[in-house]
Amino acid sequence: MNLKRKPIVEPPYKVRGRVIIHEERCKGCGFCIEFCPKGVLAASPKFNSKGYHPPYAAKPDECVNCNLCFLVCPEFAIYSIPADEREIRVVFAPSVPATLAEVAGDE
């Protein structure tokens, strides 16, 4: 006899994001690294043109697109975008035919 039940609803969709870093704007304060809830960011060993260590995404698959990095950055050098196209449609508008390439500027 099988007593294991199947869920009534599907498991929740995992929200994922993609971190965008403008290295030349960064002044190396480390707020984004410190406040990232998933520990996605780490200090880069390389320098930008100002002589600071900008962050890099050490664990990019862990980003949950909370945009906390954007909120704490005093130089607006970092932000995140949805990693999945269906999330982009929800964030912007269901009728907007945006793709991840268009939003990220990778065309």
Contacts in CASP RR format, 6 or more apart in sequence:
PFRMAT RR
TARGET T0000
AUTHOR 0000-0000-0000
METHOD contacts of the structure
MODEL  1
MNLKRKPIVEPPYKVRGRVIIHEERCKGCGFCIEFCPKGVLAASPKFNSK
GYHPPYAAKPDECVNCNLCFLVCPEFAIYSIPADEREIRVVFAPSVPATL
AEVAGDE
15 64 0 8 1.000
15 65 0 8 1.000
15 82 0 8 1.000
15 87 0 8 1.000
16 61 0 8 1.000
16 63 0 8 1.000
16 64 0 8 1.000
16 65 0 8 1.000
16 82 0 8 1.000
16 83 0 8 1.000
16 84 0 8 1.000
16 87 0 8 1.000
17 63 0 8 1.000
17 64 0 8 1.000
17 65 0 8 1.000
17 80 0 8 1.000
17 81 0 8 1.000
17 82 0 8 1.000
17 83 0 8 1.000
17 84 0 8 1.000
17 87 0 8 1.000
18 60 0 8 1.000
18 63 0 8 1.000
18 65 0 8 1.000
18 80 0 8 1.000
18 81 0 8 1.000
18 82 0 8 1.000
18 83 0 8 1.000
18 100 0 8 1.000
18 104 0 8 1.000
19 40 0 8 1.000
19 41 0 8 1.000
19 57 0 8 1.000
19 60 0 8 1.000
19 63 0 8 1.000
19 69 0 8 1.000
19 78 0 8 1.000
19 79 0 8 1.000
19 80 0 8 1.000
20 78 0 8 1.000
20 79 0 8 1.000
20 80 0 8 1.000
20 81 0 8 1.000
20 104 0 8 1.000
21 54 0 8 1.000
21 55 0 8 1.000
21 56 0 8 1.000
21 57 0 8 1.000
21 77 0 8 1.000
21 78 0 8 1.000
22 76 0 8 1.000
22 77 0 8 1.000
22 78 0 8 1.000
23 44 0 8 1.000
23 48 0 8 1.000
23 54 0 8 1.000
23 77 0 8 1.000
24 48 0 8 1.000
24 49 0 8 1.000
24 50 0 8 1.000
25 75 0 8 1.000
25 76 0 8 1.000
25 77 0 8 1.000
26 48 0 8 1.000
26 50 0 8 1.000
26 52 0 8 1.000
26 54 0 8 1.000
26 55 0 8 1.000
26 75 0 8 1.000
26 77 0 8 1.000
26 78 0 8 1.000
27 50 0 8 1.000
27 52 0 8 1.000
27 74 0 8 1.000
27 75 0 8 1.000
27 77 0 8 1.000
28 43 0 8 1.000
28 52 0 8 1.000
28 53 0 8 1.000
28 54 0 8 1.000
28 55 0 8 1.000
29 73 0 8 1.000
29 74 0 8 1.000
29 75 0 8 1.000
30 43 0 8 1.000
30 55 0 8 1.000
31 72 0 8 1.000
31 73 0 8 1.000
31 74 0 8 1.000
32 41 0 8 1.000
32 55 0 8 1.000
32 68 0 8 1.000
32 69 0 8 1.000
32 72 0 8 1.000
32 73 0 8 1.000
32 78 0 8 1.000
33 39 0 8 1.000
33 41 0 8 1.000
33 42 0 8 1.000
33 43 0 8 1.000
33 55 0 8 1.000
35 68 0 8 1.000
35 69 0 8 1.000
35 72 0 8 1.000
36 68 0 8 1.000
36 69 0 8 1.000
37 64 0 8 1.000
37 66 0 8 1.000
37 68 0 8 1.000
38 59 0 8 1.000
38 62 0 8 1.000
38 63 0 8 1.000
38 64 0 8 1.000
39 58 0 8 1.000
39 59 0 8 1.000
39 62 0 8 1.000
40 57 0 8 1.000
40 58 0 8 1.000
40 59 0 8 1.000
40 60 0 8 1.000
40 62 0 8 1.000
40 63 0 8 1.000
41 55 0 8 1.000
41 56 0 8 1.000
41 57 0 8 1.000
41 58 0 8 1.000
41 69 0 8 1.000
41 78 0 8 1.000
42 55 0 8 1.000
42 56 0 8 1.000
42 58 0 8 1.000
43 53 0 8 1.000
43 55 0 8 1.000
43 56 0 8 1.000
44 53 0 8 1.000
44 54 0 8 1.000
44 55 0 8 1.000
44 56 0 8 1.000
45 53 0 8 1.000
46 53 0 8 1.000
46 54 0 8 1.000
47 53 0 8 1.000
48 54 0 8 1.000
54 77 0 8 1.000
55 78 0 8 1.000
57 63 0 8 1.000
63 80 0 8 1.000
63 83 0 8 1.000
65 80 0 8 1.000
65 81 0 8 1.000
65 82 0 8 1.000
65 83 0 8 1.000
65 87 0 8 1.000
66 80 0 8 1.000
67 79 0 8 1.000
67 80 0 8 1.000
69 78 0 8 1.000
69 79 0 8 1.000
69 80 0 8 1.000
70 76 0 8 1.000
70 78 0 8 1.000
70 79 0 8 1.000
70 80 0 8 1.000
81 88 0 8 1.000
81 100 0 8 1.000
81 103 0 8 1.000
81 104 0 8 1.000
82 88 0 8 1.000
82 91 0 8 1.000
82 100 0 8 1.000
83 100 0 8 1.000
84 100 0 8 1.000
85 98 0 8 1.000
85 99 0 8 1.000
85 100 0 8 1.000
88 98 0 8 1.000
88 99 0 8 1.000
88 100 0 8 1.000
88 103 0 8 1.000
89 96 0 8 1.000
89 98 0 8 1.000
92 98 0 8 1.000
100 106 0 8 1.000
101 107 0 8 1.000
END
